[in-house]
């Protein structure tokens, strides 16, 4: 396993990060623990979760992913060997059940969210704590066009950062990052931190995969120049890039079979490009999932690739991608496909 610095912190995280958002919905507690056992034996030291998980989110299951990780930690007692990241939700109508409908990125709400996560995780500190998405109305979750709506700005980034800074001082958080952020948001977090002497963000957790490389447009330079590396989520595009959904297939128990709300990567352009990437992988004797992951792993602005799985076989395939180096020929053909249809699923 390779390890990379987490921003300007003193932490080194594994190239592959174990994602947990299936735990409590598609995976049982025993299956979650088996995934942890395998991943950690394979050298993974970085685990990503969130107060919202599992996905698809609903009030009845909210927090189970953290709970399953917490029971594993309590059983093994090796908390200091792992780097655990979790997230706090801001307001959104589709998660109105969180914190009695008062989920915000202000001090009281962040403190409430953090304390609840600590209790579920059965730990007294979080290594990396992140707002799950911006509270302001901006272009994230696949929305490319920006329409200025200052009346929907919500809690200012400076107020959020001050609250997080105090929690760092308290020892409950070691470092902070952002998730689903924009270039302006990253710049503002950095500007406020420098101006007020507050903690600096160490990372940005955004989607990045062969079907969605929009991170390269406005955020990759921040990752390089400011040391705010990418934690890539959805590196397989909800599993689409494995090829298992081609020709209308819906395997039993798979995410897109269970939840029809996840359509981001299944439009006409996405299906065409997925078929091209799958054919390319097979032509070079590669597993399509491993080729897609190896591409993400190879990006110089990447800190870690977050991979989730519903079976141990899937997890083994994903983790093994860390050892795959794509040839110049494969990389050239990936770029040719990308240039024909850039970012078909932003």
MOLINVEN-V297686 format. One record per pair of residues at least 4 apart in sequence whose ideal C-beta (glycine too) atoms are under 6 Angstrom apart, sorted by the first residue. I is the first residue (numbers start at 1). J is the second residue. D is the distance in whole Angstrom. If there is no record, write none. Layout:
BEGIN
((I/J/D) (I/J/D))
END
This chain:
BEGIN
((1/14/5) (1/43/3) (1/322/6) (2/15/4) (3/12/4) (3/14/6) (4/303/5) (5/12/6) (6/11/4) (6/13/5) (6/202/5) (7/202/3) (7/203/6) (7/227/5) (8/227/5) (9/175/5) (9/202/5) (11/83/6) (13/46/4) (13/83/5) (13/304/5) (14/44/5) (14/45/5) (14/46/5) (15/297/6) (15/322/5) (16/44/6) (16/305/6) (16/307/6) (16/319/5) (16/322/5) (17/46/4) (17/48/5) (17/304/4) (17/306/4) (18/39/5) (18/44/5) (18/47/5) (19/48/5) (19/306/4) (19/307/6) (19/308/4) (20/49/4) (20/65/4) (21/53/4) (21/54/6) (21/55/4) (21/308/6) (22/26/4) (22/27/5) (22/308/5) (22/310/5) (23/27/5) (23/32/4) (23/54/6) (23/65/4) (23/68/5) (24/54/4) (24/61/5) (24/64/3) (24/65/5) (25/54/4) (25/61/6) (26/310/5) (27/31/4) (27/32/5) (27/310/6) (29/68/5) (32/68/4) (33/72/5) (35/39/6) (35/315/6) (36/72/5) (39/44/4) (40/44/6) (42/319/5) (45/82/6) (45/83/6) (46/83/5) (46/304/6) (47/82/6) (47/84/5) (48/85/5) (48/306/5) (49/53/6) (49/65/5) (49/66/5) (49/69/6) (49/86/5) (50/86/6) (50/87/4) (50/132/6) (51/113/6) (51/117/5) (52/57/5) (52/89/5) (53/65/4) (54/61/5) (54/64/6) (54/65/5) (56/259/5) (59/97/4) (63/67/6) (63/120/5) (66/117/6) (66/120/4) (66/121/5) (67/120/5) (69/121/6) (70/120/5) (70/121/4) (70/122/4) (73/79/5) (73/122/6) (74/122/5) (79/123/6) (83/127/5) (84/127/5) (85/128/4) (86/117/5) (86/126/6) (87/130/5) (87/132/4) (87/179/6) (88/110/6) (88/113/4) (88/131/6) (89/95/6) (89/98/6) (89/103/5) (89/132/5) (90/105/5) (90/135/4) (91/103/5) (91/104/6) (96/101/5) (98/103/4) (99/103/5) (99/109/6) (99/112/6) (103/109/6) (104/109/4) (104/155/6) (105/131/5) (105/135/5) (105/155/5) (105/160/4) (106/155/5) (107/163/4) (110/163/5) (117/121/6) (125/172/6) (126/173/5) (127/174/5) (128/175/5) (128/177/5) (129/173/5) (129/176/5) (130/177/4) (130/178/6) (130/179/5) (132/179/5) (133/140/6) (133/180/4) (134/138/5) (134/185/6) (135/154/4) (135/155/5) (136/153/5) (136/154/5) (137/149/4) (137/152/4) (138/182/6) (139/143/4) (139/144/6) (139/146/5) (140/180/4) (142/264/6) (142/346/6) (144/346/5) (155/159/5) (155/160/6) (157/161/6) (157/188/5) (157/189/6) (157/192/6) (158/192/5) (161/192/5) (161/198/5) (164/176/5) (165/198/4) (165/199/5) (167/172/5) (167/173/5) (168/173/5) (168/199/5) (175/202/5) (176/199/5) (176/201/6) (177/201/5) (177/202/5) (177/203/4) (178/201/5) (178/204/5) (179/205/4) (181/185/4) (181/186/5) (181/204/6) (183/218/4) (183/219/6) (186/222/5) (189/201/5) (192/196/6) (193/198/5) (193/200/5) (201/228/6) (203/229/5) (203/231/5) (203/303/6) (204/228/5) (205/231/4) (205/233/6) (206/215/5) (207/212/5) (207/233/6) (207/234/4) (208/215/5) (208/232/4) (209/234/6) (209/235/5) (209/237/5) (210/241/6) (210/277/5) (210/292/5) (211/237/5) (211/265/6) (211/270/6) (211/273/6) (211/344/6) (211/345/4) (212/343/6) (212/345/5) (212/346/5) (213/343/6) (214/343/5) (214/346/5) (215/219/5) (216/220/5) (220/301/5) (221/225/6) (222/226/5) (222/228/5) (223/228/6) (223/229/5) (223/230/5) (223/301/4) (224/301/6) (229/303/3) (230/301/6) (230/302/5) (231/303/6) (231/304/5) (231/306/6) (232/296/5) (232/305/5) (233/306/5) (235/293/6) (235/296/4) (235/305/5) (236/241/5) (236/289/6) (236/292/6) (237/241/5) (237/265/4) (238/255/6) (238/262/5) (238/265/5) (239/255/6) (240/245/6) (240/265/4) (240/274/6) (241/292/4) (242/288/6) (242/289/4) (243/278/4) (243/288/5) (244/251/6) (245/249/6) (245/256/6) (246/275/6) (250/257/4) (255/259/6) (256/262/6) (264/345/6) (265/270/5) (265/345/5) (266/270/6) (269/341/6) (269/344/4) (270/274/6) (270/344/5) (270/345/4) (273/341/5) (273/344/5) (276/337/5) (278/288/4) (280/333/5) (281/286/4) (281/288/4) (281/291/4) (284/330/5) (286/291/4) (289/317/6) (290/294/6) (290/321/4) (290/324/6) (293/321/4) (294/321/5) (294/324/4) (294/326/5) (296/305/5) (297/305/5) (307/318/4) (309/314/4) (309/315/4) (309/318/6) (326/330/4) (326/331/5) (338/342/6))
END
